Amino acid sequence: MLALVDSHCHLDLAQFDADRAAVLERARAVGVRMIVNPGIDLKQCRGSLQLAEVTPELYVAVGVHPNSAHEFGAEALDELRVLAQGEKVVAIGEIGLDYYWDKVNRAQQRTAFRLQLGLAAEVGLPVIIHSRDANADVADVLRTWVNSAAFRQSRLADRPFAGVLHAFSGDLALAEEAYGWNFVLGLGGPVTFKNAQALHALVPQLRLDRLMLETDAPYLTPQPWRGQRNEPAYVALVCEQLARLLSITPVAVAQVTTAVARRFYQVEDLFGVDVAEHNEVPRD
């Protein structure tokens, strides 16, 4: 069985209230050994931490999503600073910019984004970046941040990776610049969509050692379940599609992406499983 990581899943949301235990069992059955639950707002961050206390494979990122940033300020930042000390907190996120929904004034989004990047450097945790129709501005903010004295002098600068561009929607030029920032890329359900031809063409040009698998469940459900609720078990479908696009085996994809996730989140023990053993290529 593969050992997989779902690096971005909103398992705490109400869509899972009726059958969360069954969802987790299905994920375990296909080899998912770690799930990271990013923050959307402060209330949701608190709930995620409570859920993680009773779910061994669940870890948490704390942050305020750009679509929830309308009241973000010093008080929210102070609470995030406290929440970030939680034992199962592994990142700051998801943070960034969203110009698609445009629910929050763009200037306020950028302020919340920069303040939370500053917090990440302060506490030494990597960032999970949300970017929708905003790649140019997100890149501009991140470019400034990784070149700042605050970042270069932080513990985060010494970690294996500084951040992930979640649900990567950029081009090869952005991917290569992100590598220079010591970032990785998150790929999920859209890579399985039949009409995602540009993404299919891009994948073979990306560095496998800078990729993490994700679902963004309950959203972005992969084929053949598109249109239904997504769930962590479907990260195996993402793994299989990447294998097809890269002309390698799912085992090879799992080996590398799980190793990237372990280094990114600095979680050595994935639910008591020896990842190398579970992802070993069978021998004759």
KOLPALUM-574592 format. One line per field, with one value per residue (C-alpha): residue number from 0; residue in one letter; chain; x, y, z. Coordinates in nm, 2 decimals, padded with zeros to 4 digits. Each point is the difference from the previous one (the first is absolute). Layout:
REM KOLPALUM-574592
num [NUM_...]
residuo [A_...]
cadena [A_...]
px [X_...]
py [Y_...]
pz [Z_...]
***
This chain:
REM KOLPALUM-574592
num [0_1_2_3_4_5_6_7_8_9_10_11_12_13_14_15_16_17_18_19_20_21_22_23_24_25_26_27_28_29_30_31_32_33_34_35_36_37_38_39_40_41_42_43_44_45_46_47_48_49_50_51_52_53_54_55_56_57_58_59_60_61_62_63_64_65_66_67_68_69_70_71_72_73_74_75_76_77_78_79_80_81_82_83_84_85_86_87_88_89_90_91_92_93_94_95_96_97_98_99_100_101_102_103_104_105_106_107_108_109_110_111_112_113_114_115_116_117_118_119_120_121_122_123_124_125_126_127_128_129_130_131_132_133_134_135_136_137_138_139_140_141_142_143_144_145_146_147_148_149_150_151_152_153_154_155_156_157_158_159_160_161_162_163_164_165_166_167_168_169_170_171_172_173_174_175_176_177_178_179_180_181_182_183_184_185_186_187_188_189_190_191_192_193_194_195_196_197_198_199_200_201_202_203_204_205_206_207_208_209_210_211_212_213_214_215_216_217_218_219_220_221_222_223_224_225_226_227_228_229_230_231_232_233_234_235_236_237_238_239_240_241_242_243_244_245_246_247_248_249_250_251_252_253_254_255_256_257_258_259_260_261_262_263_264_265_266_267_268_269_270_271_272_273_274_275_276_277_278_279_280_281_282_283]
residuo [M_L_A_L_V_D_S_H_C_H_L_D_L_A_Q_F_D_A_D_R_A_A_V_L_E_R_A_R_A_V_G_V_R_M_I_V_N_P_G_I_D_L_K_Q_C_R_G_S_L_Q_L_A_E_V_T_P_E_L_Y_V_A_V_G_V_H_P_N_S_A_H_E_F_G_A_E_A_L_D_E_L_R_V_L_A_Q_G_E_K_V_V_A_I_G_E_I_G_L_D_Y_Y_W_D_K_V_N_R_A_Q_Q_R_T_A_F_R_L_Q_L_G_L_A_A_E_V_G_L_P_V_I_I_H_S_R_D_A_N_A_D_V_A_D_V_L_R_T_W_V_N_S_A_A_F_R_Q_S_R_L_A_D_R_P_F_A_G_V_L_H_A_F_S_G_D_L_A_L_A_E_E_A_Y_G_W_N_F_V_L_G_L_G_G_P_V_T_F_K_N_A_Q_A_L_H_A_L_V_P_Q_L_R_L_D_R_L_M_L_E_T_D_A_P_Y_L_T_P_Q_P_W_R_G_Q_R_N_E_P_A_Y_V_A_L_V_C_E_Q_L_A_R_L_L_S_I_T_P_V_A_V_A_Q_V_T_T_A_V_A_R_R_F_Y_Q_V_E_D_L_F_G_V_D_V_A_E_H_N_E_V_P_R_D]
cadena [A_A_A_A_A_A_A_A_A_A_A_A_A_A_A_A_A_A_A_A_A_A_A_A_A_A_A_A_A_A_A_A_A_A_A_A_A_A_A_A_A_A_A_A_A_A_A_A_A_A_A_A_A_A_A_A_A_A_A_A_A_A_A_A_A_A_A_A_A_A_A_A_A_A_A_A_A_A_A_A_A_A_A_A_A_A_A_A_A_A_A_A_A_A_A_A_A_A_A_A_A_A_A_A_A_A_A_A_A_A_A_A_A_A_A_A_A_A_A_A_A_A_A_A_A_A_A_A_A_A_A_A_A_A_A_A_A_A_A_A_A_A_A_A_A_A_A_A_A_A_A_A_A_A_A_A_A_A_A_A_A_A_A_A_A_A_A_A_A_A_A_A_A_A_A_A_A_A_A_A_A_A_A_A_A_A_A_A_A_A_A_A_A_A_A_A_A_A_A_A_A_A_A_A_A_A_A_A_A_A_A_A_A_A_A_A_A_A_A_A_A_A_A_A_A_A_A_A_A_A_A_A_A_A_A_A_A_A_A_A_A_A_A_A_A_A_A_A_A_A_A_A_A_A_A_A_A_A_A_A_A_A_A_A_A_A_A_A_A_A_A_A_A_A_A_A_A_A_A_A_A_A_A_A]
px [00.00_00.12_00.06_-00.15_-00.04_-00.30_00.18_-00.31_-00.35_-00.28_-00.11_-00.16_-00.27_-00.37_00.00_00.18_-00.21_-00.23_00.27_00.35_00.10_-00.09_00.19_00.31_-00.03_-00.02_00.31_00.19_-00.10_00.18_00.31_-00.06_00.22_-00.01_-00.26_00.06_-00.30_00.07_-00.18_-00.28_-00.08_00.08_-00.31_00.08_00.36_-00.11_-00.24_00.28_00.23_-00.27_-00.06_00.38_00.01_-00.22_00.13_00.35_00.08_-00.14_00.22_-00.09_00.10_-00.13_-00.08_-00.27_-00.10_-00.01_-00.38_-00.02_00.24_-00.25_00.05_00.36_00.22_00.22_-00.24_-00.04_00.38_00.05_-00.24_00.17_00.33_-00.14_-00.16_00.32_00.16_-00.24_00.18_-00.16_00.04_00.23_-00.05_-00.15_-00.29_-00.18_00.09_00.03_-00.22_-00.32_-00.11_-00.26_-00.26_00.12_-00.19_00.26_00.15_00.33_00.20_-00.13_00.08_00.36_00.03_-00.12_00.23_00.31_-00.07_-00.04_00.32_00.17_-00.15_00.13_00.35_-00.04_-00.12_00.21_-00.28_-00.04_-00.29_-00.29_-00.08_-00.34_00.00_-00.30_00.01_00.28_00.33_00.18_-00.08_00.06_00.34_00.09_-00.09_00.19_00.30_00.03_-00.05_00.27_00.25_-00.08_00.24_-00.28_-00.03_00.37_00.07_-00.29_00.00_-00.22_00.29_00.18_-00.29_00.00_-00.28_-00.16_-00.34_-00.23_-00.20_-00.33_-00.21_00.28_-00.15_00.31_00.23_00.35_00.16_-00.19_00.09_00.37_-00.01_-00.18_00.28_00.24_-00.21_00.04_-00.37_-00.17_-00.32_-00.33_-00.19_-00.35_-00.32_00.04_00.29_-00.26_-00.24_-00.03_-00.01_00.31_00.23_00.24_00.05_00.05_00.27_00.17_00.03_00.28_00.20_-00.03_00.24_-00.14_00.21_-00.19_-00.35_-00.25_-00.33_-00.33_-00.37_-00.14_-00.29_-00.29_00.08_00.17_-00.11_00.21_-00.13_-00.20_-00.18_00.00_-00.33_-00.02_00.16_00.38_00.17_00.36_-00.01_-00.02_00.36_00.09_-00.17_00.22_00.30_-00.11_-00.05_00.33_00.16_-00.17_00.11_00.36_00.02_00.11_-00.17_-00.24_00.25_00.27_-00.24_-00.10_00.36_00.11_-00.30_-00.04_00.37_-00.05_-00.30_00.18_00.29_-00.24_-00.20_00.29_-00.22_00.22_-00.24_-00.31_-00.25_00.26_00.07_00.34_-00.06_00.30_-00.12_-00.35_00.10_00.27_-00.01_-00.09_00.28_-00.03]
py [00.00_00.35_00.25_00.33_00.35_00.22_00.33_00.22_-00.11_00.17_-00.30_00.21_00.15_-00.08_-00.21_-00.27_00.02_-00.29_-00.26_00.14_-00.33_-00.20_00.26_-00.05_-00.38_00.02_00.22_-00.24_-00.29_00.15_00.09_00.37_00.04_00.37_00.27_00.38_00.21_00.37_00.29_00.21_00.23_00.01_-00.20_-00.27_-00.01_-00.07_-00.27_-00.16_-00.02_-00.17_-00.25_-00.07_-00.09_-00.31_-00.07_-00.14_00.06_00.35_00.31_00.36_00.33_00.31_00.31_00.23_-00.06_00.31_-00.04_00.02_00.30_00.28_00.05_-00.11_00.21_00.00_-00.20_-00.28_-00.01_-00.03_-00.30_-00.17_00.05_-00.19_-00.27_-00.06_-00.14_-00.30_-00.33_-00.11_00.33_-00.05_00.31_00.34_00.01_00.00_00.36_00.21_00.18_-00.08_00.23_-00.25_00.04_00.35_-00.03_00.22_00.32_-00.08_00.24_-00.17_-00.34_00.11_00.14_-00.32_-00.20_00.20_-00.01_-00.38_-00.04_00.20_-00.23_-00.31_00.14_00.08_-00.34_-00.19_-00.19_-00.04_00.17_-00.15_00.25_00.05_00.18_00.03_00.24_00.17_-00.17_00.32_00.18_-00.31_-00.04_00.36_-00.03_-00.33_00.13_00.30_-00.22_-00.27_00.28_00.19_00.01_-00.13_-00.32_-00.05_00.03_-00.23_-00.37_-00.05_00.08_-00.31_-00.24_-00.24_00.20_00.35_-00.05_-00.17_00.15_-00.18_-00.11_00.12_00.19_00.18_-00.06_-00.15_00.34_00.04_-00.35_00.05_00.33_-00.18_-00.25_00.29_00.11_-00.36_-00.06_-00.32_-00.03_-00.17_-00.20_-00.14_-00.09_00.24_-00.20_-00.28_00.23_-00.10_00.37_00.09_-00.03_00.28_-00.16_-00.34_00.15_00.18_-00.29_-00.18_00.32_00.03_-00.13_-00.31_00.07_00.33_-00.14_-00.09_-00.18_00.16_-00.03_00.34_-00.22_00.05_00.21_-00.07_-00.37_-00.20_-00.21_-00.22_00.15_00.36_00.17_-00.20_00.07_-00.04_-00.19_-00.09_-00.35_00.16_00.12_-00.35_00.10_00.31_-00.22_-00.24_00.29_00.16_-00.34_-00.02_00.35_-00.06_-00.35_-00.15_-00.22_00.11_-00.15_00.24_00.30_-00.10_-00.06_00.35_00.21_-00.16_00.06_00.37_00.03_-00.15_00.25_00.29_-00.06_-00.15_-00.28_-00.31_-00.26_-00.03_-00.18_-00.26_-00.11_-00.06_00.20_-00.14_-00.36_00.07_00.17_-00.25_-00.12_-00.37_-00.24_-00.32]
pz [00.00_-00.07_00.28_-00.10_00.14_-00.06_00.05_-00.02_00.11_00.19_00.20_00.27_-00.23_00.04_-00.32_00.20_00.32_-00.09_-00.08_00.10_00.16_-00.32_-00.21_00.21_-00.03_-00.38_00.00_00.22_-00.22_-00.30_00.20_00.11_00.31_00.05_-00.07_00.04_00.08_-00.09_00.17_-00.16_00.30_00.37_00.11_-00.25_00.11_00.36_-00.12_-00.21_00.30_00.20_-00.28_-00.03_00.37_-00.06_-00.36_00.01_-00.37_-00.01_00.03_-00.02_-00.17_00.16_-00.20_-00.14_-00.36_-00.22_-00.04_00.39_00.04_00.01_00.38_00.02_00.23_00.31_00.21_-00.25_-00.05_00.37_00.02_-00.29_00.17_00.30_-00.21_-00.19_00.31_-00.01_00.00_-00.33_-00.18_-00.29_-00.22_-00.04_-00.25_-00.21_-00.07_-00.32_-00.25_-00.17_-00.28_-00.14_00.27_00.10_00.33_00.18_-00.10_-00.18_00.21_00.32_-00.15_-00.06_00.35_00.16_-00.23_00.09_00.37_00.00_-00.20_00.27_00.26_-00.19_00.01_00.36_00.11_-00.25_-00.18_-00.38_-00.18_-00.20_-00.28_-00.16_-00.33_-00.23_-00.29_00.19_-00.10_-00.09_00.32_00.22_-00.17_00.06_00.38_00.04_-00.20_00.24_00.31_-00.08_-00.07_00.32_00.30_00.22_-00.21_-00.05_00.37_00.10_00.09_-00.31_-00.22_00.14_-00.06_-00.30_-00.16_00.06_-00.15_-00.25_-00.28_00.06_-00.30_-00.23_-00.30_-00.13_-00.29_-00.02_00.06_00.33_00.11_-00.06_00.19_00.28_00.01_00.06_00.30_00.13_-00.06_-00.11_-00.21_00.10_-00.27_00.05_-00.18_-00.29_-00.13_-00.08_-00.19_-00.36_-00.11_00.20_-00.31_00.10_00.34_-00.15_-00.23_00.29_00.25_-00.18_00.01_00.38_00.25_00.17_00.31_00.04_-00.02_00.28_-00.06_00.13_-00.03_00.13_00.11_00.00_-00.31_-00.34_-00.02_-00.25_-00.28_-00.01_00.30_-00.12_00.11_00.33_00.33_00.01_00.28_00.10_-00.15_-00.34_00.04_-00.14_-00.33_-00.01_00.05_-00.28_-00.24_00.07_-00.06_-00.34_-00.10_00.12_-00.15_00.33_00.26_00.27_00.24_-00.12_00.02_00.36_00.11_-00.11_00.09_00.34_00.08_-00.11_00.23_00.30_-00.06_-00.06_00.32_00.19_00.13_00.01_00.11_-00.22_00.22_00.10_-00.36_-00.16_-00.32_-00.19_00.07_-00.11_-00.32_-00.09_-00.35_00.00_-00.10_-00.19]
***
